[in-house]
Amino acid sequence: MYKTIIRPLLFRLDPEKAHHLTFSLLKNFGSLASFFLGKPIEDPRLEREVFGLKFKNPVGLAAGLDKDAVAYQQFSDLGFGFVEIGTITPKAQPGNEKKRLFRLIEDSGIINRMGFNNSGVDVAVERLKKNKGVLIGGNIGKNKITPNEEAVNDYKICFEKLFDYVDYFVVNVSSPNTPNLRALQDKEPLTKLLGELQKLNREKPKPKPILLKIAPDLTDEQLLDIIDIVKETQIAGVIATNTTLSRENLKSENQKESGGLSGKPLTKRSTEVIRFLSEKSGKAFPIIGVGGIHTAEDAMEKLNAGASLVQLYTGFIYEGPELIRKINKKILETA
């Protein structure tokens, strides 16, 4: 039903308008979703324990879709095993100027240059106080106006305010849409940032997992640095990968739009990064695989490459909730 009726209607709209309409429908009619879209698969064999947390299934919603923690319960009801909100910044910010979201239909991709548009951490906290059992990841970043030299303070603010309301944290220094943000991926500033957050974390009675989300555009040398940084700071794991700046082999007419590219064009590279990190580290830490998962086979490739969990974003937009069921079904078939 999604691909034959719902998606064609949504794809007639501007992507950002379609996004807001989808959220409105989820909030108002989410309870009917399973009737129209099918009941999620529930099976104890799908449960996973990763970095000390128990996931009801290994398929999660990636950050970027539910930025402000508006519909995490509804996404959970659709079958996601966990939901990652954000990216959240200390202060509300509008993000970049519109138009900033583009479908690449011929490539099954999306280019976005949203720029961490969100309502700020305090608004997210108020919504998360109503959570009734959804496993939540908190993806945190810095405000656009905050210089990189002071970025650690923004991450600390979000960490402290979200701590009681999320199950794990994700440090986002890999978005291409905030000026100079990716410079924080360099070894020295990244080690300092993660070290500061871990210091705060260890002061808590029950520390929470901190993960790092990395770009797919890193070189092998930079990926080896990531492995060293994870070991030195003892963070819980890595999310691989964010969107790419690459534009290789695209067919869509709006391929030259600036921003981060997600979807099928990213499938191969994100899996390569997962495999590299897993093999070179000796499987020393968990990896959440994200990037170009449009089929159950795509998800299995990432799990087989070394990912413990997977996340959907663009694939979910193109394929709908049925993709969650297909992945979980495939996992059960191979269990």
Secondary structure, 3 states (H helix, E strand, C coil): CHHHHHHHHHCCCCHHHHHHHHHHHHHHHHHHHHHHHCCCCCCHHHCEEECCEEECCCEEECCCCCCCCCCHHHHHHCCCCEEEEEEECCCCECCCCCCCEEEEHHHCEEEECCCCCECCHHHHHHHHCCCCCCCEEEEECCCCCCCHHHHHHHHHHHHHHHHHHCCEEEEECCCCCCCCHHHHHCHHHHHHHHHHHHHHHHCCCCCCCEEEEECCCCCHHHHHHHHHHHHHHCCCEEEECCCECCCCCCCCCCCCCCCEEEEHHHHHHHHHHHHHHHHHHCCCCCEEEECCCCCHHHHHHHHHHCCCEEEECHHHHHHCCHHHHHHHHHHHHCC
